[in-house]
Amino acid sequence: MQAELILELIDLLKQKFNQDLLAVVLFGSVVKGNFTTTSDIDVLVVCETLIKDWRARDKMTLELTEDIELKYATSIHLNLVSKDEISHAIDSVSPLMLEIYEANQIIYEKDNFFTQLLNSFGRNLKSLHAIKIEKGVWKISGLAVIESG
Protein backbone atom coordinates (compact mmCIF):
# COMPACT_ATOMS: atom_id res chain seq x y z
CA MET A 1 0.00 0.00 0.00
CA GLN A 2 2.84 2.45 0.80
CA ALA A 3 4.35 1.81 -2.62
CA GLU A 4 1.05 2.65 -4.33
CA LEU A 5 0.68 5.80 -2.23
CA ILE A 6 4.20 6.93 -3.09
CA LEU A 7 3.73 6.28 -6.82
CA GLU A 8 0.48 8.22 -6.77
CA LEU A 9 2.14 11.10 -4.93
CA ILE A 10 5.03 11.22 -7.42
CA ASP A 11 2.56 11.35 -10.31
CA LEU A 12 0.73 14.26 -8.66
CA LEU A 13 3.98 16.12 -8.00
CA LYS A 14 5.13 15.64 -11.60
CA GLN A 15 1.79 16.96 -12.88
CA LYS A 16 1.88 19.96 -10.54
CA PHE A 17 5.52 21.01 -10.94
CA ASN A 18 6.48 19.57 -14.35
CA GLN A 19 10.11 20.37 -15.19
CA ASP A 20 10.53 22.36 -11.95
CA LEU A 21 10.47 19.15 -9.90
CA LEU A 22 14.06 18.37 -8.91
CA ALA A 23 13.75 15.71 -6.20
CA VAL A 24 11.35 13.72 -4.04
CA VAL A 25 12.94 12.14 -0.98
CA LEU A 26 11.48 9.97 1.78
CA PHE A 27 12.91 10.34 5.27
CA GLY A 28 11.88 9.75 8.86
CA SER A 29 10.29 6.61 10.26
CA VAL A 30 9.29 5.16 6.89
CA VAL A 31 12.99 4.97 5.94
CA LYS A 32 14.41 4.27 9.41
CA GLY A 33 12.24 1.18 9.70
CA ASN A 34 10.22 2.22 12.75
CA PHE A 35 7.07 3.22 10.84
CA THR A 36 3.82 2.35 12.65
CA THR A 37 0.14 2.73 11.80
CA THR A 38 0.17 6.10 13.60
CA SER A 39 3.28 7.41 11.81
CA ASP A 40 3.17 9.95 9.04
CA ILE A 41 5.15 9.66 5.83
CA ASP A 42 7.83 12.37 5.69
CA VAL A 43 8.54 13.59 2.17
CA LEU A 44 10.95 16.29 1.02
CA VAL A 45 10.02 17.84 -2.33
CA VAL A 46 12.59 20.11 -3.98
CA CYS A 47 11.54 22.36 -6.86
CA GLU A 48 13.47 24.83 -8.98
CA THR A 49 11.30 27.64 -7.64
CA LEU A 50 8.28 27.90 -5.35
CA ILE A 51 5.95 30.61 -4.20
CA LYS A 52 7.40 32.33 -1.14
CA ASP A 53 4.12 33.02 0.68
CA TRP A 54 3.87 30.35 3.40
CA ARG A 55 0.06 30.41 3.44
CA ALA A 56 -0.12 29.72 -0.27
CA ARG A 57 2.51 27.00 0.12
CA ASP A 58 0.53 25.38 2.96
CA LYS A 59 -2.58 25.46 0.80
CA MET A 60 -0.66 23.83 -2.06
CA THR A 61 0.61 21.12 0.30
CA LEU A 62 -2.92 20.39 1.49
CA GLU A 63 -4.23 20.24 -2.07
CA LEU A 64 -1.49 17.80 -3.05
CA THR A 65 -1.91 15.43 -0.12
CA GLU A 66 -5.56 15.59 0.98
CA ASP A 67 -7.05 13.02 -1.42
CA ILE A 68 -4.17 10.58 -1.05
CA GLU A 69 -4.29 10.80 2.74
CA LEU A 70 -8.00 10.01 2.72
CA LYS A 71 -7.64 7.21 0.18
CA TYR A 72 -4.84 5.44 2.09
CA ALA A 73 -5.76 6.57 5.64
CA THR A 74 -2.19 7.76 6.12
CA SER A 75 -0.85 11.18 7.04
CA ILE A 76 1.74 12.71 4.71
CA HIS A 77 4.10 15.42 5.95
CA LEU A 78 5.15 17.15 2.75
CA ASN A 79 8.10 19.55 2.99
CA LEU A 80 8.06 21.77 -0.11
CA VAL A 81 11.33 23.64 -0.63
CA SER A 82 12.94 25.54 -3.45
CA LYS A 83 16.41 24.89 -4.83
CA ASP A 84 17.68 28.03 -3.05
CA GLU A 85 16.11 26.99 0.26
CA ILE A 86 17.66 23.51 0.19
CA SER A 87 21.05 25.03 -0.67
CA HIS A 88 20.73 27.32 2.35
CA ALA A 89 19.74 24.33 4.54
CA ILE A 90 22.93 22.58 3.44
CA ASP A 91 25.15 25.61 4.03
CA SER A 92 23.64 26.26 7.47
CA VAL A 93 23.66 22.56 8.47
CA SER A 94 19.97 22.56 9.32
CA PRO A 95 18.65 19.87 11.68
CA LEU A 96 16.24 18.73 8.96
CA MET A 97 19.14 18.14 6.58
CA LEU A 98 20.99 16.18 9.26
CA GLU A 99 17.94 13.95 9.68
CA ILE A 100 17.59 13.46 5.93
CA TYR A 101 21.33 12.84 5.56
CA GLU A 102 21.20 10.06 8.16
CA ALA A 103 18.34 8.14 6.57
CA ASN A 104 16.76 8.87 3.21
CA GLN A 105 15.39 7.21 0.14
CA ILE A 106 15.47 9.21 -3.07
CA ILE A 107 12.34 8.22 -4.98
CA TYR A 108 12.72 10.75 -7.78
CA GLU A 109 15.51 13.06 -8.84
CA LYS A 110 16.32 15.01 -11.94
CA ASP A 111 19.91 14.76 -13.20
CA ASN A 112 21.27 13.35 -9.90
CA PHE A 113 20.28 16.62 -8.23
CA PHE A 114 19.72 15.30 -4.71
CA THR A 115 22.57 12.80 -4.80
CA GLN A 116 24.91 15.71 -5.54
CA LEU A 117 23.34 17.73 -2.71
CA LEU A 118 23.90 14.90 -0.24
CA ASN A 119 27.52 14.62 -1.36
CA SER A 120 27.94 18.38 -0.89
CA PHE A 121 26.34 18.16 2.55
CA GLY A 122 28.71 15.34 3.52
CA ARG A 123 31.70 17.43 2.44
CA ASN A 124 30.30 20.37 4.42
CA LEU A 125 29.99 18.19 7.54
CA LYS A 126 33.54 16.94 7.07
CA SER A 127 34.94 20.48 6.69
CA LEU A 128 33.14 21.50 9.90
CA HIS A 129 34.58 18.45 11.70
CA ALA A 130 31.06 17.29 12.52
CA ILE A 131 30.89 14.22 14.73
CA LYS A 132 27.84 12.03 15.06
CA ILE A 133 27.57 11.44 18.81
CA GLU A 134 24.60 9.10 18.63
CA LYS A 135 21.59 8.51 16.44
CA GLY A 136 20.10 11.92 15.73
CA VAL A 137 22.74 13.89 17.67
CA TRP A 138 25.69 15.67 16.05
CA LYS A 139 28.49 17.78 17.51
CA ILE A 140 29.66 20.51 15.17
CA SER A 141 32.71 22.49 16.27
CA GLY A 142 32.00 26.18 16.66
CA LEU A 143 28.26 25.69 16.27
CA ALA A 144 26.53 23.42 18.75
CA VAL A 145 25.34 19.97 19.54
CA ILE A 146 22.45 19.54 17.14
CA GLU A 147 19.68 17.02 17.56
CA SER A 148 17.85 15.91 14.45
CA GLY A 149 14.61 13.92 14.21
Backbone as CSV, one residue per row, in Angstrom:
resi,resn,N_x,N_y,N_z,CA_x,CA_y,CA_z,C_x,C_y,C_z
1,MET,0.821,-1.197,0.000,0.000,0.000,0.000,0.867,1.264,0.000
2,GLN,1.961,1.279,0.792,2.843,2.447,0.798,3.416,2.709,-0.583
3,ALA,3.773,1.646,-1.282,4.351,1.806,-2.622,3.346,2.464,-3.556
4,GLU,2.091,2.046,-3.492,1.045,2.649,-4.331,0.862,4.120,-3.984
5,LEU,0.824,4.422,-2.692,0.675,5.800,-2.230,1.811,6.664,-2.767
6,ILE,3.023,6.168,-2.660,4.196,6.929,-3.095,4.178,7.151,-4.604
7,LEU,3.825,6.126,-5.361,3.732,6.278,-6.821,2.670,7.303,-7.201
8,GLU,1.549,7.255,-6.509,0.476,8.218,-6.775,0.922,9.643,-6.437
9,LEU,1.632,9.790,-5.327,2.140,11.103,-4.929,3.141,11.634,-5.950
10,ILE,4.046,10.789,-6.415,5.028,11.219,-7.417,4.323,11.682,-8.687
11,ASP,3.318,10.939,-9.122,2.558,11.346,-10.311,1.930,12.722,-10.121
12,LEU,1.327,12.951,-8.948,0.726,14.258,-8.659,1.765,15.374,-8.668
13,LEU,2.910,15.110,-8.061,3.976,16.116,-8.002,4.515,16.438,-9.390
14,LYS,4.663,15.418,-10.228,5.131,15.643,-11.604,4.121,16.469,-12.391
15,GLN,2.835,16.189,-12.190,1.794,16.960,-12.876,1.795,18.414,-12.413
16,LYS,1.946,18.617,-11.112,1.882,19.961,-10.537,3.102,20.812,-10.911
17,PHE,4.304,20.225,-10.800,5.523,21.014,-10.942,6.253,20.824,-12.267
18,ASN,5.866,19.820,-13.042,6.477,19.566,-14.353,8.000,19.550,-14.268
19,GLN,8.642,20.343,-15.110,10.106,20.369,-15.190,10.763,21.027,-13.978
20,ASP,9.983,21.728,-13.157,10.531,22.362,-11.949,10.818,21.359,-10.833
21,LEU,10.254,20.159,-10.934,10.467,19.150,-9.899,11.892,18.612,-9.992
22,LEU,12.660,18.789,-8.916,14.064,18.366,-8.905,14.289,17.085,-8.115
23,ALA,13.542,16.909,-7.016,13.748,15.710,-6.196,12.558,15.460,-5.282
24,VAL,12.325,14.171,-5.033,11.346,13.723,-4.044,12.077,12.693,-3.186
25,VAL,12.124,12.960,-1.884,12.936,12.140,-0.982,12.116,11.745,0.249
26,LEU,12.097,10.454,0.541,11.484,9.969,1.777,12.510,10.050,2.896
27,PHE,12.047,10.363,4.099,12.911,10.337,5.274,12.047,10.047,6.492
28,GLY,12.647,10.005,7.640,11.884,9.747,8.858,11.620,8.269,9.078
29,SER,10.561,7.978,9.816,10.287,6.608,10.263,10.084,5.623,9.121
30,VAL,9.532,6.073,8.019,9.295,5.162,6.894,10.606,4.628,6.322
31,VAL,11.677,5.402,6.435,12.993,4.973,5.939,13.804,4.310,7.059
32,LYS,13.650,4.806,8.271,14.413,4.270,9.406,13.946,2.874,9.819
33,GLY,12.741,2.511,9.384,12.239,1.179,9.705,11.404,1.102,10.968
34,ASN,11.059,2.247,11.558,10.217,2.217,12.752,8.840,2.839,12.490
35,PHE,8.377,2.723,11.262,7.065,3.219,10.843,5.975,2.379,11.500
36,THR,4.967,3.042,12.064,3.820,2.346,12.650,2.543,2.861,11.996
37,THR,1.424,2.298,12.384,0.144,2.729,11.804,-0.192,4.169,12.171
38,THR,0.425,4.709,13.216,0.166,6.101,13.598,1.221,7.077,13.064
39,SER,2.218,6.556,12.375,3.278,7.410,11.812,2.781,8.149,10.578
40,ASP,3.411,9.289,10.314,3.171,9.954,9.040,4.308,9.590,8.092
41,ILE,4.105,9.888,6.833,5.149,9.663,5.834,5.797,11.008,5.555
42,ASP,7.079,11.124,5.887,7.826,12.368,5.688,8.407,12.393,4.287
43,VAL,8.098,13.467,3.556,8.542,13.593,2.171,9.121,14.987,1.951
44,LEU,10.333,15.028,1.433,10.946,16.288,1.021,10.755,16.423,-0.481
45,VAL,10.224,17.562,-0.907,10.023,17.843,-2.332,10.813,19.101,-2.662
46,VAL,11.760,18.971,-3.584,12.594,20.108,-3.977,12.211,20.520,-5.392
47,CYS,11.906,21.809,-5.549,11.543,22.363,-6.855,12.507,23.492,-7.221
48,GLU,12.613,23.738,-8.494,13.471,24.828,-8.975,13.089,26.136,-8.283
49,THR,11.815,26.454,-8.316,11.301,27.644,-7.640,9.950,27.305,-7.021
50,LEU,9.580,28.054,-6.002,8.278,27.900,-5.354,7.792,29.271,-4.919
51,ILE,6.489,29.374,-4.745,5.952,30.615,-4.204,6.507,30.813,-2.798
52,LYS,6.781,32.046,-2.434,7.400,32.330,-1.140,6.373,32.445,-0.012
53,ASP,5.151,32.833,-0.333,4.116,33.020,0.676,3.800,31.692,1.366
54,TRP,4.022,31.619,2.681,3.869,30.350,3.400,2.425,29.889,3.443
55,ARG,1.469,30.818,3.438,0.060,30.412,3.439,-0.309,29.730,2.123
56,ALA,0.151,30.310,1.038,-0.117,29.718,-0.274,0.583,28.368,-0.403
57,ARG,1.766,28.265,0.169,2.505,26.999,0.119,1.801,25.928,0.958
58,ASP,1.298,26.320,2.130,0.535,25.375,2.956,-0.720,24.898,2.234
59,LYS,-1.385,25.818,1.564,-2.584,25.461,0.798,-2.222,24.469,-0.312
60,MET,-1.118,24.721,-0.995,-0.655,23.831,-2.057,-0.357,22.437,-1.497
61,THR,0.288,22.393,-0.339,0.608,21.118,0.305,-0.667,20.340,0.612
62,LEU,-1.643,21.025,1.172,-2.921,20.390,1.491,-3.601,19.862,0.233
63,GLU,-3.614,20.664,-0.814,-4.235,20.239,-2.071,-3.548,19.007,-2.660
64,LEU,-2.242,18.933,-2.502,-1.487,17.805,-3.051,-1.691,16.517,-2.256
65,THR,-1.892,16.631,-0.958,-1.914,15.428,-0.116,-3.296,14.978,0.345
66,GLU,-4.252,15.870,0.366,-5.556,15.586,0.982,-6.227,14.312,0.452
67,ASP,-6.367,14.187,-0.849,-7.054,13.024,-1.423,-6.294,11.731,-1.164
68,ILE,-4.974,11.784,-1.284,-4.166,10.578,-1.055,-4.243,10.159,0.412
69,GLU,-4.196,11.129,1.318,-4.288,10.805,2.741,-5.611,10.120,3.065
70,LEU,-6.692,10.622,2.486,-8.005,10.009,2.716,-8.080,8.619,2.099
71,LYS,-7.584,8.487,0.895,-7.639,7.206,0.180,-6.879,6.111,0.917
72,TYR,-5.696,6.443,1.447,-4.840,5.440,2.088,-4.868,5.501,3.619
73,ALA,-5.657,6.406,4.184,-5.762,6.573,5.641,-4.378,6.713,6.284
74,THR,-3.551,7.518,5.649,-2.188,7.756,6.120,-1.886,9.247,6.028
75,SER,-1.231,9.771,7.037,-0.847,11.178,7.041,0.475,11.362,6.288
76,ILE,0.522,12.393,5.461,1.735,12.713,4.708,2.233,14.080,5.165
77,HIS,3.483,14.140,5.589,4.103,15.416,5.952,4.991,15.832,4.788
78,LEU,4.465,16.714,3.962,5.149,17.152,2.748,5.930,18.426,3.041
79,ASN,7.229,18.387,2.811,8.099,19.550,2.988,8.448,20.081,1.603
80,LEU,7.792,21.153,1.194,8.057,21.767,-0.109,9.141,22.817,0.046
81,VAL,10.243,22.662,-0.688,11.329,23.640,-0.627,11.840,23.949,-2.033
82,SER,12.350,25.147,-2.178,12.943,25.543,-3.454,14.413,25.127,-3.490
83,LYS,14.983,25.199,-4.655,16.407,24.894,-4.833,17.264,25.801,-3.945
84,ASP,16.932,27.087,-3.893,17.681,28.031,-3.052,17.546,27.695,-1.570
85,GLU,16.339,27.308,-1.153,16.114,26.989,0.257,16.885,25.739,0.684
86,ILE,16.932,24.732,-0.166,17.659,23.513,0.193,19.164,23.786,0.208
87,SER,19.625,24.649,-0.680,21.046,25.032,-0.673,21.401,25.746,0.626
88,HIS,20.514,26.619,1.080,20.728,27.318,2.351,20.719,26.324,3.521
89,ALA,19.821,25.345,3.479,19.745,24.328,4.538,21.040,23.529,4.618
90,ILE,21.657,23.295,3.480,22.934,22.578,3.442,24.048,23.453,4.005
91,ASP,24.103,24.694,3.562,25.152,25.609,4.026,25.062,25.879,5.530
92,SER,23.835,25.944,6.047,23.643,26.259,7.468,23.560,25.012,8.351
93,VAL,23.725,23.847,7.760,23.665,22.562,8.470,22.378,22.484,9.304
94,SER,21.259,22.585,8.632,19.969,22.560,9.324,19.697,21.183,9.930
95,PRO,19.010,21.150,11.072,18.653,19.867,11.685,17.860,18.959,10.739
96,LEU,16.993,19.538,9.926,16.240,18.727,8.961,17.180,18.039,7.981
97,MET,18.188,18.758,7.506,19.145,18.142,6.577,19.958,17.049,7.257
98,LEU,20.283,17.229,8.531,20.988,16.176,9.264,20.132,14.917,9.336
99,GLU,18.848,15.099,9.622,17.936,13.949,9.684,17.840,13.249,8.332
100,ILE,17.703,14.028,7.276,17.593,13.456,5.933,18.901,12.784,5.532
101,TYR,20.013,13.390,5.886,21.329,12.836,5.557,21.514,11.458,6.193
102,GLU,21.044,11.319,7.431,21.202,10.055,8.161,20.403,8.913,7.544
103,ALA,19.196,9.204,7.101,18.335,8.139,6.568,17.393,8.726,5.529
104,ASN,17.606,8.356,4.280,16.764,8.873,3.208,16.611,7.831,2.117
105,GLN,15.579,8.028,1.332,15.386,7.213,0.137,14.943,8.160,-0.974
106,ILE,15.801,8.345,-1.943,15.470,9.208,-3.074,14.522,8.425,-3.974
107,ILE,13.309,8.939,-4.148,12.339,8.225,-4.978,12.150,8.881,-6.343
108,TYR,12.668,10.086,-6.470,12.715,10.752,-7.778,13.786,11.826,-7.697
109,GLU,14.590,11.923,-8.738,15.511,13.058,-8.837,15.820,13.322,-10.297
110,LYS,15.990,14.570,-10.595,16.318,15.015,-11.943,17.830,15.232,-12.013
111,ASP,18.471,14.570,-12.940,19.910,14.763,-13.200,20.782,14.609,-11.952
112,ASN,20.496,13.608,-11.130,21.270,13.350,-9.903,21.314,14.543,-8.957
113,PHE,20.302,15.390,-9.016,20.282,16.622,-8.229,20.476,16.365,-6.733
114,PHE,19.657,15.489,-6.161,19.716,15.305,-4.713,20.936,14.500,-4.286
115,THR,21.352,13.558,-5.093,22.574,12.801,-4.800,23.755,13.758,-4.679
116,GLN,23.838,14.712,-5.591,24.912,15.710,-5.541,24.789,16.592,-4.296
117,LEU,23.546,16.938,-3.928,23.340,17.733,-2.710,23.810,16.978,-1.469
118,LEU,23.469,15.701,-1.393,23.901,14.900,-0.244,25.419,14.807,-0.179
119,ASN,26.055,14.645,-1.326,27.524,14.619,-1.361,28.102,15.943,-0.879
120,SER,27.506,17.043,-1.311,27.939,18.376,-0.888,27.742,18.552,0.620
121,PHE,26.614,18.071,1.119,26.336,18.161,2.553,27.360,17.352,3.349
122,GLY,27.695,16.173,2.866,28.710,15.342,3.519,30.058,16.038,3.570
123,ARG,30.440,16.683,2.458,31.704,17.434,2.438,31.648,18.607,3.422
124,ASN,30.493,19.258,3.491,30.304,20.370,4.418,30.462,19.888,5.864
125,LEU,29.859,18.751,6.192,29.994,18.193,7.543,31.449,17.871,7.860
126,LYS,32.136,17.301,6.878,33.543,16.942,7.071,34.389,18.194,7.308
127,SER,34.150,19.249,6.532,34.937,20.479,6.688,34.665,21.161,8.027
128,LEU,33.483,20.930,8.588,33.137,21.495,9.896,33.544,20.573,11.047
129,HIS,34.171,19.448,10.713,34.581,18.449,11.701,33.391,17.969,12.534
130,ALA,32.266,17.770,11.852,31.056,17.287,12.518,31.255,15.844,12.966
131,ILE,30.779,15.566,14.166,30.887,14.222,14.727,29.491,13.764,15.133
132,LYS,29.115,12.600,14.654,27.838,12.026,15.060,28.039,11.370,16.425
133,ILE,27.409,11.929,17.447,27.569,11.442,18.812,26.735,10.178,19.027
134,GLU,25.517,10.240,18.573,24.604,9.104,18.633,23.534,9.330,17.575
135,LYS,22.641,8.378,17.445,21.592,8.506,16.440,20.819,9.808,16.662
136,GLY,20.835,10.668,15.656,20.101,11.922,15.725,20.789,13.049,16.469
137,VAL,22.022,12.838,16.931,22.739,13.888,17.672,24.122,14.077,17.063
138,TRP,24.418,15.322,16.678,25.695,15.667,16.048,26.373,16.769,16.845
139,LYS,27.693,16.700,16.928,28.487,17.784,17.512,29.227,18.448,16.361
140,ILE,29.027,19.761,16.245,29.661,20.509,15.166,30.482,21.628,15.794
141,SER,31.796,21.528,15.665,32.714,22.493,16.273,32.333,23.914,15.898
142,GLY,32.292,24.776,16.902,32.002,26.181,16.665,30.527,26.481,16.504
143,LEU,29.699,25.450,16.406,28.263,25.691,16.274,27.540,25.228,17.535
144,ALA,27.307,23.935,17.627,26.533,23.418,18.751,26.451,21.913,18.661
145,VAL,25.781,21.355,19.650,25.344,19.970,19.542,23.935,20.052,18.981
146,ILE,23.726,19.428,17.838,22.448,19.539,17.136,21.747,18.198,17.156
147,GLU,20.493,18.229,17.592,19.682,17.015,17.556,18.772,17.083,16.342
148,SER,18.741,15.999,15.597,17.848,15.906,14.448,16.882,14.770,14.693
149,GLY,15.657,14.934,14.157,14.609,13.919,14.212,14.877,12.872,15.143
